[in-house]
Amino acid sequence: MELDKEADEDKEIHLLDYFIVLAKRKKLILGITLSVALVTSIYAFSLPTIYWGRTTILLPQGGREPMWIRMIGEYAGGSSFSGPGIEPQLYTQLLYSGPVLDRIIDRFKLIEHYKNAVTKKDMHDMLKSSVTTDFVLPKNSTGVLGVQTSRILMISTKDKDPVKAADMANAFVEALQVFLKDIAVTQASRKRLFFEEQLKKVKEDLIKSEEAMREFQEKTGVVKVEAQAGAVIQGIANLRAEIAAREVELSVMKSYSTLNNPDLQRIAETIKGLKTELAKLEQKGGNSPDSLMTTGRMPSVGTDYVRKMRDLKFNETLYELMMKQYEAARIEEAGDPALIQVIEKAYPSKEKAGPERRKRVLTSTASSFLFSMVLAFILEFLEKQQSVSAESRERFKTLKRYLSFKRNR
């Protein structure tokens, strides 16, 4: 019990020693603390007031976004923007992109304002520090998940001039709309130029196909293979039937007349002429420009006809498809892709963004108070070291010598 009592007394003495040190150095502590608080207060209240400029926009729904909007993910970092809650982030990344920031810098002549910027990236970083973006929920909505999937974006800019802060917030929306429109027009223009070039090529191929078909028809006399083939077959059948009938008639006449009979000779000449016509239709090859195509040429001519007609139909169909795509690209190029809608435009307001003067003063005052207390204990320790006995000073010297990395002599 006595040992515990002595320990408590020692502890109480040690705590009193601390307070004695602080009381002994009270002027130093108060002097440092009050001096820092005064200087910080003067500095904090000399800083200009910074004001917010806020505007709220509504981003387009995912289903309404054109194909080109998905391609910007690479520009924004190579991410895949798919599904609700992820697609809106694309717009925030584009808001901080170089083309948008450069437009703001040029419009408000911020090059003179950011004189400490060494590179363009430094200037972009300084401008980014004055802009914040937050997804907000519609009124009467709650939940963190709702914020993650919200398409209502608040853009906030800050400046010491409330009018300039509001103008910059509105300018960011305009710059984003122009940037999106430029990208869309570029994509649509490329598409339109591509289809325009393809359309010229297909049109040339179509003209060549039409010329080839015309020359083929002029050379062969073919207009339509199916109809002419039927006419040739019907002609051969008629000739063969007539030849057969004439030969029967000739045989009958030979039974009762001589070879010098003029009628018999006439029928013989008629049969000979019919056989010549039949041979002309049935012969292989030939380049007769007659209206009826020879049976020997029907397979090759029919094959050539089918090939040329196939090329002609293919080029006609391709030309129609290209023309439709070309017209669609022209409509897309002329369209307005700026689907961002402004819900609430930014107006000059007295909403302060900084500086946080009270926080600055309290932080610096607390820091200086702690520093002054530590300094008081250090000074007290040094003072005691000067008043210790010679033996203790010798011990400190020995300890210092052995702690040194230099060679001890």
C-alpha positions in Angstrom: 0.0 0.0 0.0 2.8 2.4 0.9 4.5 1.6 -2.5 1.4 2.4 -4.4 1.0 5.7 -2.5 4.6 6.7 -3.3 4.1 5.9 -7.0 1.0 8.1 -7.0 2.9 10.9 -5.4 5.7 10.6 -8.0 3.2 10.6 -10.8 1.6 13.7 -9.4 4.9 15.4 -9.0 5.8 14.6 -12.7 2.5 16.1 -13.9 3.1 19.2 -11.9 6.5 19.5 -13.3 5.0 19.6 -16.8 2.6 22.3 -15.8 5.4 24.2 -14.1 7.4 24.2 -17.3 4.4 25.5 -19.3 3.6 28.1 -16.7 7.3 29.1 -16.6 7.3 29.6 -20.4 3.8 31.1 -20.7 5.0 34.3 -22.3 6.8 32.4 -25.0 3.8 30.1 -25.7 1.3 33.0 -25.7 3.6 35.2 -27.7 4.2 32.7 -30.5 0.5 31.6 -30.5 -1.0 35.1 -30.6 1.6 36.3 -33.2 0.9 33.5 -35.6 -2.9 33.9 -35.0 -2.7 37.6 -35.8 -0.5 37.2 -38.9 -2.7 34.4 -40.2 -5.9 36.4 -39.5 -4.5 39.4 -41.4 -3.5 37.2 -44.3 -6.7 35.2 -44.4 -8.9 38.3 -44.4 -6.8 40.0 -47.0 -7.6 37.2 -49.5 -10.3 37.9 -52.0 -13.6 36.1 -51.7 -14.2 33.3 -54.2 -17.7 32.7 -55.5 -19.4 29.7 -57.1 -21.0 29.6 -60.5 -23.3 26.6 -60.9 -25.2 25.2 -63.9 -27.1 22.0 -64.2 -27.5 20.0 -67.4 -29.4 16.8 -68.4 -27.3 14.2 -70.3 -28.9 12.2 -73.1 -30.3 8.7 -72.5 -28.1 5.8 -73.6 -30.6 4.7 -76.3 -30.5 8.1 -78.0 -26.8 8.3 -78.2 -25.4 7.8 -81.8 -22.7 5.3 -82.5 -19.9 7.9 -82.6 -20.4 8.6 -78.8 -19.1 5.2 -78.0 -15.9 5.8 -79.9 -14.9 8.7 -77.6 -14.2 6.2 -74.8 -10.7 5.8 -76.2 -10.2 9.4 -76.2 -11.4 9.5 -72.6 -9.2 6.7 -71.4 -9.9 3.6 -73.4 -12.8 2.5 -71.2 -15.9 0.7 -72.4 -18.9 2.7 -71.7 -21.8 0.4 -71.6 -24.7 0.2 -69.2 -26.4 2.8 -67.0 -24.2 4.5 -64.4 -21.1 4.3 -66.6 -22.0 6.2 -69.7 -22.6 9.5 -68.0 -19.0 9.4 -66.8 -17.9 9.9 -70.4 -19.2 13.4 -70.4 -17.3 14.4 -67.3 -14.1 13.2 -68.8 -14.8 15.1 -72.0 -15.5 18.2 -69.9 -11.9 18.0 -68.7 -10.5 17.2 -72.1 -7.9 19.4 -73.9 -10.2 20.9 -76.6 -12.8 22.0 -74.0 -10.2 23.5 -71.7 -8.5 25.3 -74.5 -11.7 26.9 -75.6 -12.3 28.2 -72.1 -8.7 29.5 -71.8 -9.0 31.3 -75.2 -12.4 32.8 -74.4 -11.5 34.2 -71.0 -7.9 35.0 -71.9 -6.6 32.9 -69.0 -3.1 32.8 -70.3 -2.5 36.1 -68.6 -4.1 34.8 -65.5 -2.0 31.6 -65.3 1.4 33.3 -65.6 3.0 30.6 -63.4 2.1 27.9 -65.9 5.2 26.5 -67.7 3.4 24.1 -70.1 -0.1 23.8 -71.5 -0.6 20.8 -69.1 0.1 23.1 -66.2 -2.5 25.6 -67.4 -5.0 22.8 -67.9 -4.3 21.5 -64.3 -4.8 25.0 -62.9 -8.1 25.4 -64.8 -9.3 21.9 -63.7 -8.7 22.9 -60.0 -11.4 25.6 -60.4 -14.0 23.3 -61.8 -16.0 20.5 -60.1 -18.6 18.1 -61.4 -21.3 16.3 -59.4 -24.1 14.0 -60.4 -27.2 15.0 -58.5 -30.6 13.3 -57.9 -33.9 14.7 -59.2 -36.1 16.3 -56.5 -37.8 13.9 -54.1 -35.2 11.2 -54.9 -32.9 9.4 -52.4 -30.2 6.8 -52.4 -26.5 6.6 -53.3 -27.3 4.2 -56.2 -29.5 6.9 -57.7 -26.6 9.3 -57.7 -24.4 6.7 -59.5 -27.0 6.3 -62.3 -28.2 9.9 -62.5 -27.9 11.8 -65.7 -28.3 15.2 -64.1 -24.8 16.8 -64.0 -24.0 20.0 -62.0 -21.0 21.9 -63.3 -19.5 24.3 -60.7 -16.8 26.9 -61.4 -15.2 29.4 -58.9 -13.7 32.8 -59.3 -13.3 36.0 -57.3 -15.8 37.7 -59.7 -19.3 36.1 -59.3 -20.3 37.2 -62.9 -17.2 35.6 -64.3 -17.8 32.4 -62.3 -21.3 32.1 -63.8 -20.1 32.9 -67.3 -17.4 30.2 -67.0 -19.9 27.6 -65.9 -22.1 28.4 -68.9 -19.1 28.5 -71.2 -18.1 24.9 -70.1 -21.5 23.7 -71.3 -21.2 25.5 -74.6 -17.7 24.2 -75.1 -18.8 20.7 -74.4 -21.7 21.0 -76.9 -19.4 22.4 -79.6 -16.8 19.6 -79.0 -19.4 16.9 -79.2 -20.8 18.5 -82.4 -17.4 18.8 -84.0 -16.7 15.1 -83.3 -20.1 14.1 -84.7 -19.7 16.2 -87.8 -16.2 14.8 -88.3 -17.5 11.2 -88.1 -20.5 12.0 -90.3 -18.3 13.8 -92.8 -15.9 10.9 -93.0 -18.8 8.5 -93.5 -20.4 10.7 -96.2 -17.0 11.1 -98.0 -16.6 7.3 -97.9 -20.0 6.6 -99.4 -19.4 9.4 -101.9 -16.2 7.7 -103.1 -17.8 4.3 -103.1 -20.8 5.7 -105.0 -18.6 7.1 -107.7 -16.8 3.7 -108.1 -20.0 1.7 -108.2 -21.5 4.2 -110.7 -18.5 3.6 -113.0 -18.9 -0.1 -112.7 -22.6 0.2 -113.4 -21.9 2.2 -116.6 -19.3 -0.4 -117.7 -21.8 -3.2 -117.1 -24.5 -1.4 -119.1 -22.0 -0.8 -122.0 -20.9 -4.5 -121.9 -24.5 -5.7 -122.0 -25.3 -3.3 -124.9 -22.3 -4.5 -126.9 -23.2 -8.1 -126.2 -26.8 -7.6 -127.4 -25.6 -5.7 -130.5 -23.1 -8.5 -131.3 -25.3 -11.5 -130.7 -28.7 -10.0 -131.3 -29.8 -11.4 -127.9 -32.5 -9.4 -126.1 -33.8 -12.1 -123.8 -32.4 -15.6 -123.8 -35.6 -17.4 -122.7 -37.8 -15.9 -125.4 -35.2 -16.4 -128.2 -34.4 -19.9 -127.1 -38.1 -20.8 -127.4 -38.4 -19.1 -130.8 -35.4 -21.1 -132.1 -36.8 -24.4 -130.9 -40.2 -23.6 -132.3 -38.6 -22.6 -135.7 -36.6 -25.9 -135.8 -39.8 -27.9 -135.1 -41.7 -26.1 -137.8 -38.9 -26.6 -140.4 -38.6 -30.2 -139.6 -42.3 -30.7 -139.9 -42.4 -28.9 -143.2 -39.5 -30.8 -144.6 -41.1 -34.0 -143.6 -44.4 -33.0 -145.3 -42.5 -31.9 -148.5 -40.5 -35.2 -148.6 -43.8 -37.1 -148.4 -45.2 -35.0 -151.2 -42.0 -35.6 -153.3 -42.2 -39.3 -152.8 -45.8 -39.3 -154.0 -45.0 -37.3 -157.1 -42.1 -39.6 -158.0 -44.5 -42.5 -158.2 -46.4 -41.0 -161.1 -44.1 -38.5 -162.8 -40.5 -38.2 -164.2 -37.6 -36.3 -162.8 -38.0 -33.6 -165.4 -41.4 -32.6 -163.9 -41.1 -28.9 -163.0 -43.4 -29.4 -159.9 -41.2 -32.2 -158.7 -38.1 -30.1 -159.2 -39.7 -27.2 -157.4 -40.6 -29.3 -154.4 -37.0 -30.7 -154.4 -35.6 -27.2 -154.4 -38.0 -26.2 -151.6 -36.8 -29.2 -149.5 -33.2 -28.3 -150.1 -33.8 -24.7 -149.0 -35.6 -25.9 -145.9 -32.8 -28.2 -145.0 -30.3 -25.3 -145.5 -32.3 -23.2 -143.0 -32.4 -26.1 -140.6 -28.7 -26.6 -140.8 -28.1 -22.9 -140.2 -30.1 -23.1 -136.9 -28.5 -26.3 -135.8 -24.9 -25.6 -136.8 -22.2 -25.0 -134.0 -20.5 -21.6 -133.8 -21.1 -18.9 -136.3 -21.5 -15.2 -135.9 -24.7 -14.7 -137.8 -26.4 -11.4 -137.0 -29.8 -12.9 -137.8 -32.6 -12.3 -135.5 -32.7 -16.0 -134.5 -29.8 -17.3 -132.5 -28.3 -20.6 -133.7 -28.6 -23.7 -131.5 -24.9 -24.3 -131.6 -24.3 -20.9 -130.0 -27.1 -21.1 -127.4 -25.0 -22.7 -124.5 -22.1 -20.2 -124.8 -24.2 -17.2 -125.6 -26.6 -18.1 -122.7 -23.7 -18.4 -120.3 -22.2 -15.0 -121.4 -25.6 -13.4 -121.1 -26.2 -14.7 -117.6 -22.8 -13.5 -116.5 -23.3 -10.0 -117.9 -26.8 -9.8 -116.6 -25.6 -10.9 -113.2 -22.9 -8.2 -113.1 -25.4 -5.6 -114.3 -28.0 -6.5 -111.6 -25.3 -6.6 -108.9 -24.0 -3.1 -109.8 -27.6 -1.8 -110.0 -28.4 -3.2 -106.5 -25.2 -2.0 -105.1 -25.7 1.4 -106.5 -29.1 1.7 -104.9 -27.8 0.6 -101.6 -24.8 3.0 -101.7 -27.2 5.8 -102.7 -29.3 5.1 -99.6 -26.3 5.0 -97.4 -25.0 8.2 -98.9 -28.3 10.1 -98.3 -28.4 8.8 -94.7 -24.8 10.1 -94.2 -25.8 13.5 -95.6 -28.8 13.7 -93.3 -26.6 12.7 -90.3 -24.0 15.3 -91.2 -26.6 18.0 -91.4 -28.2 16.9 -88.1 -27.7 18.4 -84.6 -25.9 16.0 -82.3 -25.8 18.4 -79.3 -28.3 16.4 -77.2 -27.2 18.1 -73.9 -30.1 20.0 -72.3 -29.5 22.9 -69.9 -31.8 22.5 -66.9 -30.6 25.5 -64.9 -28.3 28.2 -66.3 -25.7 29.7 -64.1 -26.3 33.2 -62.8 -24.1 35.4 -60.6 -24.6 34.6 -56.9 -23.2 35.3 -53.5 -22.5 31.6 -52.7 -18.9 31.6 -51.4 -16.4 28.9 -52.4 -13.6 30.3 -50.3 -11.3 31.1 -48.8 -12.1 29.3 -45.5 -10.7 32.1 -43.3 -11.9 30.7 -39.9 -10.5 27.3 -40.7 -7.2 28.8 -41.7 -6.9 30.9 -38.5 -7.9 28.0 -36.2 -5.6 25.5 -37.8 -2.6 27.8 -37.7 -3.3 28.9 -34.1 -3.6 25.3 -32.9 -0.4 24.3 -34.8 1.6 27.3 -33.3 0.3 26.5 -29.8 1.5 22.9 -30.0 4.8 24.1 -31.5 5.4 26.6 -28.7 4.7 24.0 -26.0 7.3 21.6 -27.6 9.7 24.5 -27.8 9.2 25.3 -24.1 10.1 21.7 -23.1 13.2 21.8 -25.3 14.3 25.0 -23.8 13.7 23.7 -20.3 15.7 20.5 -21.1 18.7 22.6 -22.4 18.6 24.8 -19.4 18.8 21.8 -17.0 21.7 20.4 -19.0 23.7 23.5 -18.2 23.1 23.2 -14.5 23.9 19.5 -14.1 27.1 18.4 -12.2 30.5 18.1 -13.8 30.2 14.3 -13.6 27.0 14.2 -15.5 28.4 16.5 -18.2 31.3 14.2 -18.5 28.9 11.3 -19.0 27.0 13.1 -21.7 30.3 13.8 -23.5 31.3 10.2 -23.3 27.9 9.1 -24.7 28.2 11.6 -27.4 31.7 10.4 -28.3 30.6 6.8 -28.6 27.5 7.7 -30.6 29.7 9.4 -33.2 30.8 7.3 -36.2 34.2 9.1 -36.3 37.2 7.1 -35.0 37.5 7.5 -31.3 40.9 8.4 -29.9 
